[in-house]
Amino acid sequence: MKQFMLVLTYASSDEVQGLVSRHLADSGLMILPNVVISWLPRQDLERRLLGIKEELIDVMERGFEGEFAYAVIELTDEQFKAIRPMIVRKLESDSQRLISWGESLLRRIRSQRIEGVKREFLRFDREYRRLVSMHEIFDVRHELLNKVMELARELRIEYERRNR
């Protein structure tokens, strides 16, 4: 089984939380605020977390006040199995959110000039690719993912048809 890490963070303000989110964005799945499940090796996570601390120290030297703390826990297979239902619920929730967004975007693509929705379509496509990769990493399959994939295919076809 793949080794997963649980990253717990504490950020004293929204500004610090933004810094944490930027540094950890591509390193795992945020299943709860300040709780990330990662597939990266511990040393990579530690390097990213130290980068947050260094950046926070830089802004604190200019007068900003904030606190940041973290813990990285290597999960055993049993611990991962206990957390897995939270991962599945988060991926289902993210899938449902993407479906709502994609259906709305599809309606706009069909009713507006394509230039007005190009940026949003590209952002949707990035989110879609990330969601599919999260499902693959955590080996999660559910009907919502199939619906997201079908919607993304339909969006791509409609976007390309209207973009000619």
Backbone as a ProteinNet text record, in pm:
[ID]
protein_1_A
[PRIMARY]
MKQFMLVLTYASSDEVQGLVSRHLADSGLMILPNVVISWLPRQDLERRLLGIKEELIDVMERGFEGEFAYAVIELTDEQFKAIRPMIVRKLESDSQRLISWGESLLRRIRSQRIEGVKREFLRFDREYRRLVSMHEIFDVRHELLNKVMELARELRIEYERRNR
[TERTIARY]
83.7	0	88	42.6	112.4	120.1	229.9	246.3	185	100.1	36.2	77.3	78	112.4	-8.9	-28.1	-130.3	-58.2	-98.7	-36.3	-140	-109.2	-196.9	-129.4	-204.8	-146.2	-230.9	-166.2	-234.5	-186.6	-280.9	-248.9	-331	-265.8	-331.5	-421.5	-410.7	-491.9	-520.7	-611.4	-643.4	-523.2	-440.5	-322.2	-224.7	-203.7	-113.5	-174.6	-305.6	-372.6	-357.5	-364.6	-344.1	-204.4	-107.3	31.8	44.8	-15.8	-12.6	-78.7	-194.8	-267.8	-187.3	-120.6	-38.8	74.9	141.6	257.3	217.4	100.1	59.2	-41.7	-73	-179.8	-166.6	-50.6	-33.6	30	24	92.3	-3.3	-133	-226.1	-370	-456.8	-599.8	-638.1	-694.8	-738.7	-875.5	-879.6	-1005.2	-1085.5	-1018.7	-1079.8	-992.2	-1045.2	-956.4	-833.9	-718.7	-591.4	-554.9	-620	-587.5	-570.1	-448.8	-415.6	-366	-414.3	-360.7	-269.9	-144.7	-47.7	14.6	55.4	125.4	273.5	313.8	454	539.5	667.3	758.3	769.5	795.6	804.1	900.8	1017.7	1117.5	1065.7	987.2	929.1	828.8	747.7	651.3	722.8	825.5	902.4	963.7	1013.7	1073.4	967.3	847.5	739.8	698.3	688.8	648.7	755.3	881.7	988.8	985.8	945.4	930.2	823.3	716.7	611.8	670.1	743.8	804	898.9	982.3	1077.3	1005.2	901.2	825.2	754.7	702.9	636	735.7	855.4	958.8	990.4	1000.3	1027.6	920.7	793.8	687.5	677.4	716.5	714	821.6	932.8	1038.6	992.9	888.8	832.7	712.8	692.2	588.8	463.3	449	331	341.2	229.6	229.1	142.9	193.5	118.4	188.8	113	169.3	138.3	230.6	214.2	279.9	207.5	261.9	210.8	284.7	242.7	292.7	228.8	273.6	256.5	353.7	346.4	347.8	242.7	228	223.2	314.4	316.1	204.6	111.2	-4	26.6	-14.1	-7	-123.2	-120.1	-230.2	-362.4	-360.1	-481.7	-533	-443.2	-483.8	-540.3	-476	-526.1	-666.2	-687.8	-820.2	-925	-887.3	-980.4	-1015.5	-921	-941.8	-1004.8	-991.8	-1038.5	-1183.1	-1277.8	-1414.9	-1423.7	-1337.5	-1334.8	-1284.3	-1186.7	-1132.6	-1241.3	-1313.1	-1420.1	-1527.8	-1568.9	-1671.2	-1622.5	-1495.8	-1440.4	-1439.2	-1398.1	-1396	-1537.4	-1632.5	-1772	-1822.4	-1791.8	-1831.1	-1767.3	-1638	-1569.5	-1629	-1666.6	-1728.5	-1862.1	-1941.9	-2073	-2058.2	-1960.9	-1934.2	-1894.3	-1809.3	-1764.3	-1878.8	-1968	-2085.1	-2172.6	-2200.7	-2282.6	-2217.7	-2088.3	-2014.5	-2014.2	-1986.8	-1979.8	-2113	-2223.1	-2355.3	-2385.8	-2351.8	-2371	-2283.1	-2160.1	-2066.7	-2114.2	-2165.4	-2216	-2331.9	-2421.4	-2532.3	-2478.7	-2377.4	-2320.7	-2247.1	-2176.2	-2106.1	-2207.4	-2319.8	-2422.5	-2494.5	-2494.6	-2573.3	-2491.5	-2359.9	-2277.8	-2171.1	-2106	-1987.9	-1879	-1803.7	-1704.4	-1593.9	-1560.8	-1453.9	-1488.5	-1616.9	-1659.5	-1640.9	-1623.5	-1613.7	-1482.9	-1393.9	-1270.9	-1189.1	-1165.6	-1085	-1150.4	-1282.3	-1351.2	-1346.6	-1358.3	-1348.4	-1211.2	-1106.4	-970.6	-951.7	-1009.1	-1002	-1078.3	-1196	-1273.8	-1192.8	-1129.5	-1051.7	-937.5	-869.7	-762.7	-819.1	-930.4	-994.7	-1037.4	-1090.7	-1135.2	-1016.8	-907.3	-788.5	-734.5	-736.3	-689.5	-781.7	-912.3	-1008	-989.7	-972.4	-952.4	-823.1	-718.8	-591.9	-604.9	-682.2	-704.5	-777.1	-874.1	-944.6	-848.3	-757.9	-660.9	-562.5	-511.8	-414.2	-473.9	-598.2	-660.8	-745.9	-743.8	-815.1	-962.6	-1030.6	-1172.1	-1251.4	-1357.9	-1447.8	-1590	-1665.6	-1807.4	-1878.1	-2007.9	-2088.3	-2073.6	-2051.5	-2034.6	-1913.9	-1807.6	-1689.6	-1724	-1800.4	-1842.7	-1923.4	-2009.2	-2090.4	-2001.7	-1902.5	-1808.7	-1733	-1687.9	-1611.3	-1697.6	-1821.4	-1912.1	-1940.2	-1961.9	-1985.8	-1863.4	-1744.8	-1622.1	-1605.2	-1637.2	-1629.9	-1729	-1850.6	-1952.7	-1911.9	-1854.5	-1806.1	-1697.1	-1601.9	-1492.6	-1545.6	-1637.1	-1695	-1767.5	-1850.2	-1927.8	-1835.4	-1732.2	-1637.7	-1564.7	-1515.4	-1442.3	-1534.7	-1657.9	-1753.3	-1781.1	-1798.5	-1828.8	-1705	-1588	-1462.1	-1409.7	-1473.9	-1427.2	-1453.7
-118.3	0	124.3	224.5	352.1	415.5	485.7	551	690.9	723.2	853.6	924.5	1056.6	1141.7	1227.1	1247.3	1337.4	1464.1	1577.5	1705.2	1789.6	1821.5	1906.2	2042.2	2148.1	2282	2371.3	2470.2	2575.2	2706.8	2792.2	2924.9	3025	3128.5	3222.2	3323.2	3334.7	3434.1	3385.9	3456.4	3423.4	3443.3	3544.4	3569.8	3452.8	3404.2	3290.2	3166	3148.4	3034.1	3038.5	3156.2	3171.2	3127.5	3165.6	3125.8	2973.9	2913.2	2767.8	2701.2	2750.4	2691.5	2699.3	2812.4	2826.1	2724.5	2707.1	2616.8	2469.7	2435.8	2296.1	2258.1	2350.9	2330.8	2200.6	2170.4	2051.3	1934.4	1937.7	1832.7	1732.5	1754.4	1660.8	1704.8	1636	1663.7	1718.7	1841.2	1900	1840.3	1751.9	1685.7	1765.1	1848.3	1939.8	2064.6	2176.1	2292.1	2253.7	2282.9	2258.1	2110.4	2022.6	1879.9	1833.2	1790.8	1748.8	1604.4	1524.6	1390.2	1400.4	1361.2	1375.2	1240.5	1230.5	1113	1142	1265.8	1304.2	1245.4	1222.7	1177.1	1283.3	1237.8	1327.1	1443.4	1415.7	1522.1	1631.1	1595	1695.7	1782.6	1719.4	1795.1	1887.1	1835.4	1916.6	2038	2017	2127.7	2235.2	2193.5	2289.5	2362.8	2290.4	2350.9	2447.2	2414.3	2507	2632.2	2614.9	2730.3	2826.1	2771.1	2854.4	2932.2	2862.1	2928.6	3039.6	3012.8	3114.6	3236.4	3213.4	3326	3402.9	3332.5	3397.5	3481.6	3431	3507.3	3634.8	3625.7	3744.1	3850.8	3812	3912	3961.3	3878.9	3921.7	4027.7	4017.8	4117.4	4254.4	4256.6	4383.8	4428.3	4362.7	4408.1	4322.9	4225.6	4138.7	4042	4017.3	3921	3802	3683.7	3563.4	3441.6	3334.8	3210.8	3097.1	3002	2884.2	2766.2	2656	2532.9	2416.4	2307.7	2191.9	2062.4	1953.9	1819.6	1733.3	1648.3	1553.4	1414.2	1338	1205	1102.2	1008.2	898.6	801	779.5	694.6	546.5	465.7	321.4	282.6	162.4	116	122.1	84.2	84.9	227.3	320.7	460.3	517.4	483.9	532.6	477.9	349.9	290.3	359.6	405	475.6	614.4	677.2	811.5	806.2	695.6	683	727	696.6	746.1	898.9	969.6	1116.4	1158.8	1087.4	1116.7	1094.9	983.9	952.8	1061.2	1102.5	1208.6	1338.9	1372.5	1496.8	1490.7	1377	1364	1364.9	1306.9	1312.7	1456.6	1528	1668.6	1752.6	1731.4	1804.2	1769.6	1644.1	1601.8	1671.4	1676.8	1741.7	1890.1	1954.2	2096.6	2117.4	2030.1	2041.2	2015.8	1925.5	1898.8	2023.9	2085.9	2207.9	2317.2	2337.2	2439	2405.5	2279.6	2238.1	2252.5	2218.9	2233.7	2380.1	2465.6	2609.6	2661.5	2616.9	2658	2610	2489.2	2435.8	2521.7	2562.6	2650.4	2781.9	2838.7	2966.3	2949.1	2839.1	2815.6	2809.6	2746.8	2733.7	2865	2957.5	3078.9	3205.9	3201.8	3322.4	3306.8	3419.5	3412.6	3338.5	3261.5	3172.6	3249.1	3369.8	3447	3478.5	3492	3526.5	3415.3	3292.7	3181.1	3102.3	3147.1	3072.4	3052	3159.1	3150.7	3055.3	3065.4	2978.2	2832.4	2809.9	2673.7	2614.8	2691.9	2644.2	2616.6	2701.5	2678.8	2552	2532.8	2410.7	2288.2	2295.7	2182.8	2147.6	2248.4	2223.7	2155.3	2207.7	2148.2	2004.4	1982.2	1848.2	1751.4	1791.3	1704.5	1674.1	1774.1	1753.6	1655.1	1670.9	1582.3	1437.5	1417.8	1282.2	1223.9	1304.3	1253.2	1219.4	1297.2	1266	1132.3	1108	979.7	863.8	885.4	780.5	758.2	864.7	853.8	779.1	812	751.4	629.4	589.3	470.7	472.7	581.7	600.1	598.1	520	512	529	616.9	632.6	689.5	682.2	723.6	873.1	955	1098.7	1126.8	1050.5	1070.6	1041.3	936.2	906.2	1021.6	1080.7	1193.9	1314.9	1340.7	1451.2	1428.3	1306.1	1275.2	1293.1	1250	1266.4	1414.6	1490.2	1633.9	1704.4	1668.8	1730.9	1700.4	1579.6	1543.1	1626.9	1640.1	1719.7	1866.9	1918.2	2057	2078.2	1985.5	1996.8	1997.2	1905.7	1897	2026.2	2075.3	2198	2318.2	2326.6	2436.9	2437.8	2320.4	2313.5	2341.1	2295.2	2319.6	2469.7	2536.5	2680.5	2765.2	2708.9	2784.3	2783.5	2714.3	2708.7	2834.9
0	0	0	-71.4	-79.2	60.2	88.8	217.8	212.4	309	315.7	443.5	435.7	549	585.1	712.8	763.1	805.4	750.8	784.7	857.1	981.8	1062.6	1074.3	1049	1057.4	1146.7	1204.2	1278	1219.3	1182.3	1131.3	1212.1	1262.1	1352.4	1282.5	1149.8	1078.9	936.9	871	732	640.3	670.8	589	598.6	719	738.3	674	687.6	625.8	473.4	414.3	270.2	229.1	309.9	285.3	292.4	392.4	408	287	248.8	135.9	6.3	-18.3	-139.6	-142.5	-30.1	-25.1	-29.2	22.3	28.7	-79.7	-169.5	-268.6	-347	-396.8	-481.3	-407.6	-276.2	-201	-137.6	-152.5	-92	-107.6	-35.8	-36.5	99.9	101.4	227.3	261	361	395.2	498	574	669.6	672.4	721.6	734.3	817.7	767.6	836.6	849.9	771.5	772.9	628.2	594.1	458.5	462.1	367.9	347.2	224.8	241.3	133.2	97.4	-27.6	-79	-96.9	-69.7	-86.8	25.4	-2.5	103.4	213.5	333.2	449.2	425.5	365.6	346.4	251.6	150.7	61.9	137.3	219.5	300	397.9	463.2	558.2	488	366.1	289.8	260.2	221.1	193.7	321.7	430.1	557.1	608.8	589.6	627.7	539.4	413	324.5	376.3	432	492.3	609.4	695.5	812	769.3	668.3	622.7	566.4	488.1	432.2	543.4	641.7	755	834.8	853.9	924.9	847.6	713.4	631.6	650.7	648.8	662.9	807.7	903.4	1043.8	1069.4	997	1010.6	962.4	880.3	830.9	916	1030.2	1121.7	1128.8	1044	1046.6	1163.8	1228.6	1337.9	1300.2	1325.9	1296.1	1351.9	1365.2	1417.4	1321.9	1319.3	1235.7	1305.8	1311.9	1369.4	1285.2	1287.8	1208.6	1270.2	1226.8	1261	1136.7	1111	1000	1060.7	1030.2	1088.3	976.2	983.4	886.3	925.3	834.7	866.1	843.6	936.8	917	825.1	772.1	687.2	762.7	887.6	969.1	990.7	1017.9	1036.2	906.8	794.2	666.1	639.7	667.1	647.6	733.7	852.3	940.1	885.1	817.9	762.6	622.9	555.3	416.2	394.4	484.3	462	452.8	525.5	515.2	378.2	326.1	193.1	89	99.7	4.8	9.1	129.8	141.3	81.2	104.1	48	-104.8	-160.7	-306.4	-364	-294.6	-339.5	-337.7	-231.2	-218.9	-329.9	-354.6	-461.2	-597.9	-617.8	-743.8	-762.9	-657.4	-666	-696.9	-632.4	-658.4	-804.2	-855.7	-994.3	-1092.1	-1058.3	-1143.5	-1152.2	-1038.9	-1038.4	-1121.7	-1100.6	-1174.7	-1323.5	-1358	-1498.4	-1569.9	-1502.8	-1565.3	-1592.4	-1498.5	-1516.6	-1630.5	-1634	-1739.1	-1876	-1883.3	-2009.7	-2061.9	-1972.7	-2014.3	-2068.8	-2003.2	-2050.1	-2182.9	-2199.3	-2326.7	-2440.2	-2416.3	-2520	-2547.5	-2452	-2468.4	-2487.9	-2467.8	-2478	-2584.6	-2610.8	-2695.7	-2620.1	-2692.4	-2631.7	-2558.5	-2603.9	-2540.2	-2395.3	-2365.6	-2230.6	-2129.4	-2175.3	-2081.3	-2095.2	-2181.8	-2206.1	-2078.1	-2004.2	-1882	-1781.4	-1767.6	-1672.7	-1718.4	-1848.5	-1899.7	-1869	-1889.6	-1861.9	-1713.1	-1627.1	-1482.6	-1443.7	-1504.4	-1479.1	-1520	-1636.2	-1686.2	-1591	-1535.5	-1437	-1312.2	-1262.5	-1143.5	-1172.4	-1290.8	-1329.6	-1330	-1392	-1398.4	-1257.9	-1171.6	-1034.4	-961.3	-978.8	-913.1	-958.2	-1087.6	-1139.4	-1084	-1077.2	-1024	-874.9	-798.4	-656.4	-641.7	-728.4	-725.3	-753.7	-847.4	-880.5	-765.8	-708.3	-599.7	-481	-446.5	-328.9	-363.2	-490.4	-537.4	-494.9	-533.4	-501.1	-630.2	-631.4	-747.2	-697.1	-760.4	-729.7	-851.8	-851	-966.1	-996.9	-893.5	-916.8	-1005.8	-988.8	-1073.3	-1218.7	-1242.9	-1380.5	-1438.1	-1355.4	-1401.4	-1432.7	-1348.2	-1371.6	-1502.6	-1524.6	-1645.6	-1771.2	-1764.9	-1878.9	-1903.5	-1797.4	-1809.6	-1867.1	-1822.6	-1873.7	-2022.8	-2062.5	-2204	-2286	-2233.8	-2301.9	-2309.6	-2201.9	-2201.6	-2306.1	-2311.8	-2408.5	-2551.7	-2579.2	-2714.2	-2749.3	-2659	-2683.8	-2697	-2611.1	-2616	-2750.7	-2792	-2919.4	-3038.3	-3032.3	-3139.2	-3151.7	-3039.5	-3040.7	-3068.3	-3046.4	-3060.7	-3204.5	-3293.8	-3433.1	-3507.8
[MASK]
++++++++++++++++++++++++++++++++++++++++++++++++++++++++++++++++++++++++++++++++++++++++++++++++++++++++++++++++++++++++++++++++++++++++++++++++++++++++++++++++++++

